[in-house]
């Protein structure tokens, strides 16, 4: 079975079309990869901002807890003094 020039040209054209399709798919996948990385960078930046805010809230809460404990200790001392004076 002899292959004609027209058949060979048709096969080459089909292969070139497949190659062009492959290149288009590859370009699309690469573009999606770039977009995905950019979106992940934005998400990570937002997460970092939220982490920083949480750290500040935790520090403030710790400061308030320390102050509350200090006030609580002073009130306990005052209570002991008042009870001690009453029992005299």
C-alpha positions as CSV (number, residue, x, y, z in Angstrom):
1,X,0.0,0.0,0.0
2,X,1.7,3.1,-1.2
3,X,1.2,6.4,0.6
4,X,0.5,9.3,-1.6
5,X,1.9,12.8,-1.2
6,X,-1.6,14.0,-0.3
7,X,-1.9,11.4,2.4
8,X,1.4,12.4,3.9
9,X,0.6,16.1,3.8
10,X,-2.8,15.3,5.5
11,X,-1.0,13.3,8.2
12,X,1.5,16.2,8.7
13,X,-1.3,18.7,8.9
14,X,-3.1,16.5,11.5
15,X,0.1,16.2,13.6
16,X,0.7,20.0,13.4
17,X,-2.9,20.6,14.5
18,X,-2.4,18.3,17.4
19,X,0.8,20.1,18.3
20,X,-0.9,23.4,18.2
21,X,-3.7,22.1,20.4
22,X,-1.1,20.7,22.9
23,X,0.7,24.1,22.9
24,X,-2.7,25.9,23.5
25,X,-3.5,23.6,26.4
26,X,0.0,24.0,27.9
27,X,-0.2,27.8,27.7
28,X,-3.6,27.7,29.4
29,X,-2.3,25.4,32.2
30,X,0.7,27.7,32.7
31,X,-1.6,30.8,32.8
32,X,-3.8,29.0,35.4
33,X,-0.7,28.1,37.4
34,X,0.4,31.8,37.5
35,X,-3.0,32.9,38.5
36,X,-3.2,30.3,41.2
37,X,0.2,31.3,42.6
38,X,-0.9,35.0,42.7
39,X,-4.1,34.1,44.5
40,X,-2.2,32.0,47.0
41,X,0.2,34.9,47.6
42,X,-2.7,37.2,48.3
43,X,-4.3,34.6,50.6
44,X,-1.0,34.1,52.5
45,X,-0.6,37.8,52.9
46,X,-4.2,38.1,54.4
47,X,-3.5,35.2,56.7
48,X,-0.3,36.8,57.9
49,X,-2.3,40.0,58.6
50,X,-4.9,38.0,60.5
51,X,-2.2,36.2,62.5
52,X,-0.6,39.6,63.4
53,X,-4.0,40.8,64.6
54,X,-4.6,37.7,66.6
55,X,-1.2,38.1,68.2
56,X,-2.0,41.7,69.2
57,X,-5.4,40.5,70.7
58,X,-3.7,37.8,72.6
59,X,-1.1,40.2,74.0
60,X,-3.8,42.6,75.1
61,X,-5.8,39.8,76.7
62,X,-2.7,38.7,78.6
63,X,-2.2,42.3,79.8
64,X,-5.8,42.5,81.0
65,X,-5.5,39.1,82.6
66,X,-2.4,40.2,84.5
67,X,-4.2,43.4,85.6
68,X,-7.2,41.5,86.7
69,X,-5.1,39.1,88.7
70,X,-3.3,42.0,90.4
71,X,-6.6,43.6,91.3
72,X,-8.0,40.3,92.5
73,X,-4.9,39.8,94.8
74,X,-5.3,43.4,96.2
75,X,-9.0,42.8,96.9
76,X,-8.1,39.5,98.7
77,X,-5.6,41.4,100.8
78,X,-8.1,44.1,101.6
79,X,-10.7,41.5,102.5
80,X,-8.2,39.8,104.8
81,X,-7.4,43.2,106.5
82,X,-11.1,44.0,106.9
83,X,-11.8,40.6,108.4
84,X,-8.8,40.9,110.6
85,X,-9.9,44.3,111.9
86,X,-13.4,43.1,112.5
87,X,-12.3,40.1,114.4
88,X,-10.2,42.2,116.9
